[in-house]
Amino acid sequence: MRCFSNIAVLIKDARLNHKNKFSQSELSNLLGYKNGQFISNVERGLCNIPLKMLSRVCNILELSPDQVKEAILKDQVATLDNYLALSSDIPSENNESVSSIVGSSDKTTWINNSTNA
């Protein structure tokens, strides 16, 4: 039910399109892991990048923090939507997609929506 597809695509694309064309093992080693299994798992959407590694990932792959935040937020929205869709005790009129709240990159809009709820 957890969704990691957006961060998976971002990391894989950034790794393959980077000027150094890192292998999964090389990138894993740069992040302090012993083999490429960690990056393989991330790129297959099986897990997320640990929060403590986000700055290193941004630096190594030359990604902006906003790119990483956007991918993670999209994954969180999809995860929440998946879990809410399974919940039968929430009436459908109250089961608004989280995407409509987080879909805007305007932080003020999101804050206003969440405080007016």
C-alpha positions, 0 to 999 in steps of 0.5 A: 500500500505504501507508494515510493514510485515518484522517488524511485523514478527521480533517483533512477533518472538522476543516477542514469542521467548524471554526468558520472553515470553512477552504477547502483553499487557506486551510488550506494557506496557513496551513501555509505551502503556496502552494495547496490541492493539499497539503490536497487530497492529504492529504484524498484519502489520498494523503499524510500530514501532515509530522511538522514540521507536526503541531503547527501542524495541531493548533493551527489545526484545534483538534485534540488531539495524541492525536486526530492520534496515534491517526489516524496510528497507525491508518494505520501499523497498516493499512500494516503489515498490508497489507505483512505480508499480501503477505509470503509468507515469514512463516508465518501463525501468526507473522503476527499483526495489528499491530492487536492490539498497537496497538489498545489505547490503553493504552500499558502494554499495548503496551509489555508486549506488545512486550517479551514478544515 
